[in-house]
Amino acid sequence: MGTAVTPRKIESQHTDRGTIPVYATGVVEQPWESYSRTDHDVWNALYKRQRALLPGRACDEFLDGVARLGLGENGIPKFEDLDRVLRKATGWELVGVEGLLPEQVFFDHLANRRFPVTWWIRKPEQMDYLSEPDLFHDLFGHVPLLLNPVFADYMQAYGRGGMKAFGIGPEALANLTRLYWYTVEFGLINTAAGQRIYGAGILSSKGESVYCLDAPAPNRIGFNLERIMRARYRIDTYQQTYFVIENFEQLFNATKPDFAPIYARLRDLPAVPAAEVLAGDKVFNRGTREGFATDADA
């Protein structure tokens, strides 16, 4: 028998002109036996920090998912152990990947209830910031909510919508990418106890877990599908605007209509700068904009 080959660690390239994304397409086995003591220690430290910070900030559905998956300070979890829980609850499973996926490949996984998880974890010196998803972001930030049936269905619907948008063109893809960014990655939700976090980009970040709810600078605006699809966003700083859903049913129901007429309506409308508040917005907090950059919206 041949020796198993450890999957590659594919990261974006950083140049003097900015970051160039590098994509991988294949599915790989999680090389669990190859994780070093340092890798496990990084997971434990990140988990401990976020688990202490998130009660009272993260939504209950996320915290419940963390408990049901058995995530903890016992080192990097095995995907196969988590799959047993996920399949039984909502029919999802994890697939190991080497880095960023091309859009069409990513959409296809979601449409078939497969969630891609980067197999490698950040270095100790990257504890506070990493410019691209790693295992902690993908697994801790995203996977617990896949145990919630409504959110799990939303993710699959998003994947199916992505496949359609891919066939329509780049403008439709840009609209749909903004929806993912402002919900799955950086979404807030109203609860009886106040606003809470459900977006994975926040849940896996110490600084933004505090900033998004407590800082006066960013806007917090009520969810509106077409408004979000016009909203530019930041990839280099904390967000300047957060959108707040009322419940996961609202999010799922928003994906039910055919988006083709929406894309057609939005085609002739300008994109909205990340920090801007529009006249028709439901404003929970109009940000002070303190410290905001004025360029480089994505």
C-alpha positions in Angstrom: 0.0 0.0 0.0 1.2 3.5 -0.8 1.8 6.2 1.8 -1.0 8.7 2.3 -0.2 12.1 1.0 -1.0 15.1 3.2 -3.3 17.5 1.4 -1.8 20.8 0.3 -2.3 24.1 2.3 -3.4 26.6 -0.3 -3.3 30.2 0.7 -3.8 33.4 -1.3 -0.7 35.2 -2.5 0.2 38.5 -0.9 1.9 41.0 -3.3 2.7 44.7 -3.2 -0.4 45.2 -5.3 -2.7 43.4 -2.9 -3.9 39.9 -2.3 -4.4 37.5 -5.2 -6.8 34.6 -4.4 -5.6 31.1 -5.2 -8.3 28.5 -5.6 -8.5 24.8 -5.0 -11.2 22.5 -6.4 -10.6 19.0 -4.9 -12.1 17.3 -1.9 -9.5 15.9 0.5 -9.6 13.6 3.5 -8.9 15.4 6.8 -5.3 14.5 7.7 -6.1 14.4 11.4 -3.1 12.3 12.4 -0.8 14.9 10.8 -1.9 17.8 13.0 0.9 19.0 15.3 0.6 19.7 19.0 0.8 23.4 18.0 -2.2 23.0 15.7 -4.3 21.5 18.5 -3.1 24.2 20.9 -4.2 26.9 18.4 -7.7 25.3 18.2 -8.0 25.0 22.0 -6.9 28.6 22.5 -9.3 30.0 19.9 -12.2 27.8 21.1 -11.6 28.8 24.8 -11.5 32.5 23.9 -14.7 32.5 21.8 -16.6 30.2 24.1 -16.0 32.5 27.0 -16.9 35.6 24.9 -20.0 34.5 23.0 -22.7 33.8 25.7 -25.0 36.8 25.6 -23.6 37.7 22.2 -24.2 34.7 19.9 -27.7 33.5 19.2 -28.9 30.5 21.2 -29.2 28.3 18.1 -25.4 28.7 17.6 -24.5 28.0 21.2 -26.8 24.9 21.2 -25.1 23.7 18.0 -21.7 24.0 19.6 -22.9 21.9 22.5 -24.6 19.2 20.4 -21.5 18.8 18.2 -19.3 18.3 21.3 -16.9 21.0 20.3 -14.4 21.8 23.1 -10.8 22.2 24.2 -9.8 18.7 23.3 -8.0 19.5 20.1 -9.2 19.7 16.5 -12.4 17.7 16.0 -12.5 14.9 13.5 -14.8 15.6 10.6 -16.2 12.0 10.7 -17.4 12.4 14.3 -19.2 15.7 13.4 -20.7 14.1 10.3 -22.6 11.5 12.4 -24.3 14.3 14.3 -25.0 16.5 11.2 -26.4 13.7 9.0 -28.8 12.6 11.7 -30.0 16.2 12.4 -30.3 17.8 9.0 -28.6 15.6 6.4 -25.5 17.8 6.0 -21.9 16.5 5.9 -18.5 18.1 5.9 -16.0 17.9 3.0 -12.4 18.7 3.5 -10.9 21.3 1.1 -7.4 22.8 0.7 -8.4 26.5 0.6 -10.7 28.8 -1.3 -13.1 27.2 -3.8 -14.2 28.6 -7.1 -17.8 29.9 -6.9 -19.4 27.2 -8.9 -17.7 24.4 -7.0 -18.8 26.0 -3.7 -22.4 26.5 -4.8 -22.6 22.8 -5.9 -21.4 21.6 -2.5 -24.0 23.7 -0.7 -26.8 22.7 -3.1 -26.1 19.1 -2.2 -25.9 19.7 1.6 -22.1 19.4 1.7 -20.2 22.1 3.7 -16.6 22.7 2.7 -14.2 23.0 5.6 -10.6 24.0 5.1 -8.5 21.3 6.6 -5.6 23.5 7.9 -5.6 25.9 10.9 -3.9 29.2 11.3 -0.5 29.7 12.9 -0.1 31.0 16.5 0.9 34.4 15.3 -2.3 34.7 13.3 -4.6 34.2 16.3 -6.2 37.6 16.0 -6.5 38.0 12.2 -6.3 35.8 9.1 -7.2 37.2 5.7 -8.9 34.0 4.5 -11.0 31.1 6.0 -9.2 28.4 7.9 -10.4 25.4 9.8 -11.4 27.4 12.9 -13.5 29.9 10.9 -15.1 27.2 8.8 -15.8 24.7 11.5 -16.5 26.7 14.6 -18.0 29.7 12.9 -20.2 27.9 10.3 -21.0 24.3 11.2 -23.0 24.6 14.5 -25.8 26.4 12.8 -26.1 23.6 10.2 -27.9 21.7 13.0 -30.7 24.2 12.9 -33.2 22.9 10.3 -34.3 26.3 9.0 -30.8 27.7 8.6 -29.7 24.4 7.1 -32.4 24.7 4.4 -31.4 28.3 3.8 -27.8 27.3 3.1 -28.9 24.6 0.6 -31.3 27.1 -1.1 -28.4 29.6 -1.3 -26.3 27.0 -3.1 -29.0 26.2 -5.6 -29.5 29.9 -6.1 -25.8 30.3 -6.7 -25.8 27.7 -9.5 -28.6 29.7 -11.2 -26.8 33.0 -10.7 -23.6 31.5 -12.2 -25.5 30.9 -15.4 -26.9 34.4 -15.5 -23.7 36.3 -15.2 -21.2 38.3 -13.0 -23.7 41.0 -11.9 -26.1 38.4 -10.5 -23.2 36.7 -8.8 -22.1 40.0 -7.2 -25.7 40.5 -5.9 -25.8 37.0 -4.4 -22.3 37.3 -2.9 -23.4 40.3 -1.0 -26.3 38.3 0.4 -24.0 35.6 1.7 -21.6 38.2 3.1 -24.2 40.1 5.1 -26.1 37.0 6.3 -24.0 33.9 6.6 -20.8 35.7 7.3 -21.7 38.9 9.1 -25.4 38.6 10.0 -27.1 39.7 13.3 -30.5 38.5 14.5 -33.1 40.1 16.8 -34.1 38.0 19.8 -36.3 38.6 22.9 -33.1 39.3 24.8 -31.7 41.8 22.2 -29.6 41.6 19.0 -27.3 38.5 18.7 -24.7 37.2 16.3 -25.2 34.4 13.8 -22.7 35.3 11.1 -19.6 33.0 11.1 -17.2 35.8 10.3 -18.1 37.5 13.5 -18.5 34.3 15.6 -14.9 33.3 14.9 -13.5 36.8 15.6 -12.7 38.0 19.1 -12.7 41.7 18.1 -15.7 41.8 15.8 -17.8 39.8 18.3 -17.6 42.8 20.6 -17.5 45.5 17.9 -20.6 44.5 16.0 -22.9 44.8 19.0 -21.2 47.4 21.2 -19.4 49.9 19.0 -21.2 53.1 18.0 -19.4 53.4 14.6 -21.3 50.8 12.4 -24.8 50.9 11.2 -27.2 48.2 12.2 -30.1 48.0 9.7 -33.1 45.7 9.3 -32.9 42.9 6.7 -34.1 43.7 3.2 -33.1 41.3 0.5 -32.8 43.8 -2.4 -31.1 46.4 -0.2 -28.5 43.9 0.8 -27.9 42.8 -2.8 -26.9 46.4 -3.6 -24.7 46.9 -0.5 -20.9 46.9 -1.0 -18.8 45.6 1.9 -15.4 45.6 3.5 -12.9 42.8 3.3 -10.1 44.5 5.1 -11.7 45.9 8.3 -14.7 45.3 10.6 -17.9 45.9 8.8 -19.4 49.4 8.4 -22.9 48.1 8.3 -24.6 45.0 9.8 -28.0 43.7 8.6 -30.4 42.3 11.3 -32.9 39.5 10.6 -36.0 38.9 12.7 -35.6 35.1 12.6 -34.2 32.4 10.4 -37.6 31.8 8.8 -37.4 35.4 7.4 -34.0 34.5 5.9 -35.2 31.2 4.4 -38.4 32.7 3.0 -36.4 35.5 1.3 -34.7 32.8 -0.8 -37.9 31.2 -2.1 -38.8 33.6 -5.0 -37.0 33.3 -8.3 -34.2 35.8 -8.1 -34.0 36.4 -11.9 -36.5 39.4 -11.8 -34.6 40.8 -8.8 -31.3 40.7 -10.7 -33.0 42.4 -13.6 -34.3 45.2 -11.4 -31.0 45.7 -9.7 -29.0 45.8 -12.9 -29.9 49.5 -13.5 -29.5 50.6 -9.8 -26.1 51.8 -8.4 -24.4 49.8 -5.7 -24.6 51.3 -2.2 -21.4 52.2 -0.4 -20.8 50.0 2.7 -21.3 52.8 5.2 -24.4 54.4 3.6 -27.8 54.5 5.2 -30.7 54.9 2.7 -34.0 56.7 3.3 -36.1 53.5 3.4 -33.8 51.6 5.8 -35.1 50.3 9.1 -32.3 51.7 11.3 -31.5 50.1 14.6 -28.3 52.1 14.9 -27.1 54.9 12.7 -23.4 54.6 13.0 -21.0 57.5 14.0 -18.6 56.2 11.3 -15.7 56.8 13.6 -12.5 55.4 12.1 -14.2 54.4 8.8 -12.1 54.3 5.6 -13.7 55.8 2.6 -12.4 53.6 -0.1 -11.8 50.0 -0.9 -15.3 48.7 -0.7 -15.7 45.3 -2.4 
